[in-house]
Amino acid sequence: MARNKYPEQTLEQILSVSTKLFKEKGYEKTSIQDIIDELGMSKGAIYHHFKSKEDILNAVMNQQFSYAAQMLDHLIQTVQATNAREKLTKILDHIVVDPKAHSVDRLLSQQIKNPQFVVTGMREGVINDAPHIAKIMLEGKMDGSITTDFPTECAEVFILLVNIWINPILFERKHDETLNRLKFLQQMMKGLGADIVSDQLIQKIAERYSDFGGYVQDESE
């Protein structure tokens, strides 16, 4: 049998088509055979790279995590601001509205009650994202715009709360309940000496969940 001369290209095709089908049909309703039919490849070509549909989903998630990490690095290098607090506020605002960063939000929301998914998200945020935020907070201590004595711990708590605790899908919350928690997060961070949650950020996060039906609806609606 001839060797595949372009395994990376094949892998990218599998992930692209799988992401498309997961978004259109939902993860549970998409079968390996659906992916094979859409790709026009042999079953062996798929199983050469992935053992199961779950492995494909994990690869799609990791690809998204990788993009988010690269975007954060780019923003840290390019965003201009008068001080570290303003820079961090701008970065957070940009992340929330970046379309590619949220291109699979609906897909990921379907997995939010999967314990492994939640744990992976928590670890990813604390290990990979929080250190970048903590570094900017430390810069803020030096320029006086951020006053927390615990930049590392503050950054980790912020990531955990904004990624997990705020999520209305995980806790089956309504819009107003989520909004209250965002306002609480704003006040808490301000009280910790890291006033980085703007009113604009609150509005954008709330709107993002509305865009893909993340809120529990009132029975009267």
VODREN-107750 format. One line per field, with one value per residue (C-alpha): residue number from 0; y, z, x; residue in three letters. Coordinates in Angstrom, 2 decimals. Example, Ala and Ser with C-alpha at 12.3 -4.5 7.8 and 13.67 -1.06 7.14 Angstrom:
residues 2
pos <- (0, 1)
yy <- (-4.50, -1.06)
zz <- (7.80, 7.14)
xx <- (12.30, 13.67)
code <- (ala, ser)
This chain:
residues 221
pos <- (0, 1, 2, 3, 4, 5, 6, 7, 8, 9, 10, 11, 12, 13, 14, 15, 16, 17, 18, 19, 20, 21, 22, 23, 24, 25, 26, 27, 28, 29, 30, 31, 32, 33, 34, 35, 36, 37, 38, 39, 40, 41, 42, 43, 44, 45, 46, 47, 48, 49, 50, 51, 52, 53, 54, 55, 56, 57, 58, 59, 60, 61, 62, 63, 64, 65, 66, 67, 68, 69, 70, 71, 72, 73, 74, 75, 76, 77, 78, 79, 80, 81, 82, 83, 84, 85, 86, 87, 88, 89, 90, 91, 92, 93, 94, 95, 96, 97, 98, 99, 100, 101, 102, 103, 104, 105, 106, 107, 108, 109, 110, 111, 112, 113, 114, 115, 116, 117, 118, 119, 120, 121, 122, 123, 124, 125, 126, 127, 128, 129, 130, 131, 132, 133, 134, 135, 136, 137, 138, 139, 140, 141, 142, 143, 144, 145, 146, 147, 148, 149, 150, 151, 152, 153, 154, 155, 156, 157, 158, 159, 160, 161, 162, 163, 164, 165, 166, 167, 168, 169, 170, 171, 172, 173, 174, 175, 176, 177, 178, 179, 180, 181, 182, 183, 184, 185, 186, 187, 188, 189, 190, 191, 192, 193, 194, 195, 196, 197, 198, 199, 200, 201, 202, 203, 204, 205, 206, 207, 208, 209, 210, 211, 212, 213, 214, 215, 216, 217, 218, 219, 220)
yy <- (0.00, 3.42, 5.64, 8.91, 11.58, 14.34, 13.03, 16.54, 17.66, 14.58, 15.23, 18.83, 17.68, 15.23, 17.88, 20.47, 18.17, 16.71, 20.19, 21.15, 18.08, 18.35, 21.95, 21.18, 17.88, 17.86, 15.59, 12.84, 12.67, 12.58, 9.14, 8.09, 6.94, 10.45, 11.82, 9.16, 9.86, 13.62, 13.25, 10.63, 8.77, 5.16, 4.07, 3.11, 6.67, 7.92, 5.20, 5.73, 9.07, 8.51, 5.49, 6.84, 9.74, 10.88, 11.12, 13.36, 15.60, 15.86, 16.88, 19.52, 20.88, 20.91, 22.73, 25.38, 25.65, 26.03, 28.84, 30.64, 30.39, 31.72, 34.58, 35.53, 35.55, 37.75, 40.19, 40.47, 41.40, 43.86, 45.59, 49.14, 50.81, 53.47, 50.91, 47.20, 47.35, 49.05, 46.55, 43.56, 45.07, 45.55, 41.99, 40.50, 42.60, 41.41, 37.73, 37.77, 39.14, 37.21, 35.06, 32.27, 31.97, 31.19, 29.36, 26.07, 27.45, 25.73, 22.42, 22.79, 23.80, 20.38, 18.81, 21.19, 18.63, 16.06, 15.97, 15.26, 18.25, 20.54, 19.31, 19.72, 23.27, 24.11, 22.72, 24.44, 27.79, 27.57, 26.05, 27.88, 31.06, 32.28, 32.74, 35.22, 37.22, 37.04, 38.46, 41.47, 41.92, 41.91, 44.62, 46.48, 46.35, 47.96, 50.78, 51.23, 50.36, 47.01, 46.62, 42.95, 41.31, 37.94, 38.29, 34.55, 33.48, 36.37, 35.41, 31.75, 32.57, 34.94, 32.28, 29.62, 31.89, 33.41, 30.09, 27.75, 29.45, 32.13, 29.56, 29.47, 26.18, 24.25, 25.56, 25.99, 29.67, 32.41, 35.59, 37.79, 35.26, 35.15, 38.92, 39.16, 36.82, 38.84, 41.99, 40.16, 39.08, 42.71, 43.88, 41.00, 41.64, 45.35, 44.54, 42.32, 45.23, 44.09, 46.24, 44.44, 43.50, 46.39, 47.02, 46.41, 42.99, 42.02, 42.97, 41.08, 37.89, 38.01, 38.50, 35.63, 33.16, 34.59, 34.02, 30.24, 29.82, 29.31, 30.54, 28.73, 30.41, 31.60, 29.40, 32.48, 33.23)
zz <- (0.00, -0.91, 1.96, 2.56, 1.54, 3.30, 6.73, 8.22, 5.39, 5.87, 9.60, 8.98, 6.55, 9.09, 11.81, 9.49, 8.23, 11.69, 13.19, 10.43, 11.00, 14.79, 14.52, 11.96, 13.31, 16.87, 18.24, 19.38, 16.04, 13.95, 13.29, 12.13, 8.93, 8.40, 8.62, 6.26, 3.71, 3.86, 3.46, 0.72, 2.42, 3.46, 6.98, 7.40, 6.67, 9.58, 12.02, 11.16, 12.96, 15.45, 17.38, 18.00, 17.51, 21.03, 19.99, 17.10, 19.45, 21.79, 18.82, 17.78, 21.35, 21.53, 18.20, 19.62, 22.83, 20.72, 18.67, 21.82, 23.30, 20.12, 19.96, 23.57, 22.87, 19.83, 21.75, 24.55, 22.01, 19.97, 22.15, 23.01, 26.23, 28.73, 31.55, 32.29, 33.59, 30.40, 28.31, 30.08, 29.76, 26.01, 25.61, 27.42, 25.34, 22.14, 23.11, 23.79, 20.33, 18.24, 15.91, 15.43, 19.17, 19.56, 16.30, 18.09, 21.20, 20.34, 19.89, 23.13, 25.00, 24.16, 26.12, 29.08, 31.44, 30.56, 33.71, 31.68, 29.46, 32.47, 34.16, 30.93, 30.56, 34.15, 33.77, 30.42, 31.88, 35.04, 33.47, 30.13, 30.30, 33.89, 33.83, 30.95, 32.83, 36.02, 34.18, 33.03, 36.56, 37.86, 35.33, 36.66, 40.17, 38.85, 37.05, 39.81, 37.75, 39.54, 43.28, 44.10, 46.23, 44.67, 40.87, 40.21, 42.49, 41.32, 37.68, 38.37, 40.27, 37.51, 34.82, 36.78, 37.51, 34.07, 32.22, 34.54, 37.26, 34.97, 32.35, 32.38, 30.48, 33.13, 35.95, 33.97, 34.71, 33.23, 31.62, 34.67, 37.00, 34.80, 34.58, 38.39, 38.60, 36.03, 38.09, 41.20, 39.39, 38.42, 42.03, 43.38, 41.00, 41.79, 45.51, 44.95, 43.32, 39.72, 38.18, 34.81, 34.24, 32.31, 31.77, 28.09, 28.85, 30.92, 28.06, 25.49, 27.57, 28.21, 24.50, 23.54, 25.54, 24.05, 20.54, 20.91, 23.29, 26.45, 28.90, 30.58, 29.49, 31.91, 31.74, 30.93, 27.82)
xx <- (0.00, 1.34, 2.42, 0.62, 3.13, 1.19, 0.03, -0.21, -2.48, -4.66, -4.86, -5.90, -8.60, -9.98, -10.13, -11.66, -14.40, -15.05, -15.40, -17.83, -19.99, -19.87, -21.08, -23.80, -25.15, -23.90, -21.18, -23.54, -25.36, -22.17, -20.75, -17.31, -18.99, -20.39, -16.85, -15.52, -18.28, -17.71, -13.95, -14.12, -11.27, -10.93, -11.76, -8.11, -6.99, -9.11, -8.09, -4.45, -4.73, -7.55, -8.79, -12.29, -14.67, -13.79, -10.14, -11.18, -13.17, -10.17, -8.00, -10.55, -10.57, -6.77, -6.62, -8.94, -6.92, -3.77, -5.29, -6.42, -2.92, -1.31, -3.81, -3.09, 0.65, 0.09, -2.09, 0.44, 3.09, 1.02, -1.60, -0.59, -1.76, -0.74, -0.37, -0.67, -4.25, -5.44, -3.48, -5.04, -8.52, -8.03, -6.73, -9.73, -12.15, -10.49, -10.52, -14.25, -15.14, -12.59, -14.76, -12.22, -11.65, -15.34, -15.99, -16.68, -18.38, -21.65, -19.85, -17.91, -21.06, -22.50, -19.63, -19.69, -21.26, -18.62, -16.41, -13.26, -13.96, -14.43, -11.26, -9.29, -10.58, -9.65, -6.14, -5.65, -6.68, -4.58, -1.46, -1.34, -3.44, -3.16, 0.65, 0.34, -2.27, -0.22, 2.79, 0.79, -0.56, 2.99, 3.82, 0.80, 2.23, 5.37, 3.54, 0.95, -2.13, -2.69, -2.18, -2.79, -0.12, -0.94, -0.79, -0.40, -3.23, -5.42, -4.92, -5.73, -8.91, -10.01, -9.49, -11.35, -14.29, -14.66, -14.23, -16.13, -18.18, -19.61, -20.70, -24.53, -24.66, -22.76, -24.95, -28.19, -28.54, -30.68, -29.34, -29.94, -28.32, -25.23, -25.13, -25.18, -22.21, -20.29, -20.93, -19.80, -16.62, -16.04, -16.35, -14.28, -11.39, -11.53, -11.42, -8.38, -6.55, -7.00, -9.73, -9.71, -13.38, -14.91, -18.62, -17.92, -16.42, -19.47, -21.78, -19.72, -19.54, -23.28, -23.97, -21.66, -23.72, -26.91, -25.56, -25.60, -28.53, -26.54, -29.15, -32.01, -35.22, -37.90, -40.99, -43.05, -40.96)
code <- (met, ala, arg, asn, lys, tyr, pro, glu, gln, thr, leu, glu, gln, ile, leu, ser, val, ser, thr, lys, leu, phe, lys, glu, lys, gly, tyr, glu, lys, thr, ser, ile, gln, asp, ile, ile, asp, glu, leu, gly, met, ser, lys, gly, ala, ile, tyr, his, his, phe, lys, ser, lys, glu, asp, ile, leu, asn, ala, val, met, asn, gln, gln, phe, ser, tyr, ala, ala, gln, met, leu, asp, his, leu, ile, gln, thr, val, gln, ala, thr, asn, ala, arg, glu, lys, leu, thr, lys, ile, leu, asp, his, ile, val, val, asp, pro, lys, ala, his, ser, val, asp, arg, leu, leu, ser, gln, gln, ile, lys, asn, pro, gln, phe, val, val, thr, gly, met, arg, glu, gly, val, ile, asn, asp, ala, pro, his, ile, ala, lys, ile, met, leu, glu, gly, lys, met, asp, gly, ser, ile, thr, thr, asp, phe, pro, thr, glu, cys, ala, glu, val, phe, ile, leu, leu, val, asn, ile, trp, ile, asn, pro, ile, leu, phe, glu, arg, lys, his, asp, glu, thr, leu, asn, arg, leu, lys, phe, leu, gln, gln, met, met, lys, gly, leu, gly, ala, asp, ile, val, ser, asp, gln, leu, ile, gln, lys, ile, ala, glu, arg, tyr, ser, asp, phe, gly, gly, tyr, val, gln, asp, glu, ser, glu)
